[in-house]
Amino acid sequence: MKTMPAKTRPFDPATYLDNEEGIAAYLNEVLLSNDPGFIADALGVVARAALGMATVARDAGLSRGGLYWTLGQDGSLELCSNSDPKAYLA
């Protein structure tokens, strides 16, 4: 007898990040991974959850599509040591 595969829906953590404490806890766990792709993806998740990608893209001077690409797991997120990270967390 054949078994049917389970039907699942894609998981989007952004739907659960509805307060600052949840966002902080999520980012803390992600940063512990030291995985640049995971960190970039998590920043995108937080951007979607907190502000919306259109707002973040406009403020960053990027197109919405460019921001999705940059903050995706295969994106090219580059963190510069000479920038002030607090400026992005305000």
C-alpha positions as CSV (number, residue, x, y, z in Angstrom):
1,M,0.0,0.0,0.0
2,K,1.3,3.4,-1.0
3,T,1.5,6.2,1.5
4,M,0.7,9.7,0.5
5,P,3.2,12.4,1.3
6,A,2.2,14.8,3.9
7,K,0.8,18.2,2.7
8,T,2.7,21.1,4.1
9,R,2.8,24.8,3.7
10,P,5.9,26.9,3.5
11,F,7.0,28.3,6.9
12,D,7.5,32.0,7.2
13,P,9.0,33.1,10.5
14,A,8.1,36.7,9.7
15,T,4.5,35.9,10.6
16,Y,5.6,35.2,14.2
17,L,7.9,38.2,14.7
18,D,5.3,40.7,15.9
19,N,7.2,42.4,18.8
20,E,10.7,43.6,19.6
21,E,11.4,40.9,22.1
22,G,10.7,38.2,19.5
23,I,12.7,39.9,16.8
24,A,15.7,40.3,19.3
25,A,15.5,36.6,20.3
26,Y,15.3,35.5,16.7
27,L,18.3,37.6,15.7
28,N,20.3,36.4,18.7
29,E,19.8,32.8,17.7
30,V,20.6,33.4,14.1
31,L,23.8,35.3,14.9
32,L,25.0,32.3,17.0
33,S,25.0,30.2,13.8
34,N,27.8,32.3,12.2
35,D,26.3,31.4,8.8
36,P,26.3,34.4,6.5
37,G,23.5,33.1,4.3
38,F,21.3,32.4,7.3
39,I,22.1,35.8,8.8
40,A,21.3,37.6,5.5
41,D,18.0,35.6,5.2
42,A,17.1,36.5,8.8
43,L,17.7,40.2,8.2
44,G,15.3,39.9,5.3
45,V,12.7,38.1,7.5
46,V,13.0,40.9,10.1
47,A,12.7,43.6,7.5
48,R,9.5,42.0,6.2
49,A,8.1,41.5,9.7
50,A,9.0,44.9,11.2
51,L,8.8,47.5,8.4
52,G,8.0,45.9,5.1
53,M,10.5,45.4,2.3
54,A,9.4,48.4,0.3
55,T,10.2,50.8,3.2
56,V,13.5,49.2,3.9
57,A,14.4,49.2,0.2
58,R,13.5,52.9,-0.2
59,D,15.5,53.8,2.9
60,A,18.5,51.8,1.7
61,G,18.3,53.3,-1.8
62,L,17.7,49.9,-3.4
63,S,15.0,48.4,-5.5
64,R,12.7,46.0,-3.7
65,G,13.9,43.2,-5.9
66,G,17.5,44.1,-5.2
67,L,16.9,44.1,-1.5
68,Y,15.2,40.6,-1.6
69,W,18.2,39.3,-3.5
70,T,20.7,40.9,-1.2
71,L,18.9,39.6,2.0
72,G,18.3,36.1,0.6
73,Q,20.3,33.1,1.5
74,D,22.2,33.3,-1.8
75,G,22.5,37.1,-1.7
76,S,25.7,39.1,-1.4
77,L,25.3,40.6,2.1
78,E,28.5,42.4,3.0
79,L,28.9,43.9,6.5
80,C,31.6,46.6,6.6
81,S,33.6,46.9,9.8
82,N,33.9,50.7,9.3
83,S,30.1,51.3,9.4
84,D,28.1,51.9,12.5
85,P,25.7,48.9,13.0
86,K,23.6,50.9,15.5
87,A,22.5,53.1,12.6
88,Y,20.6,50.1,11.1
89,L,19.0,49.1,14.4
90,A,17.3,52.4,15.2
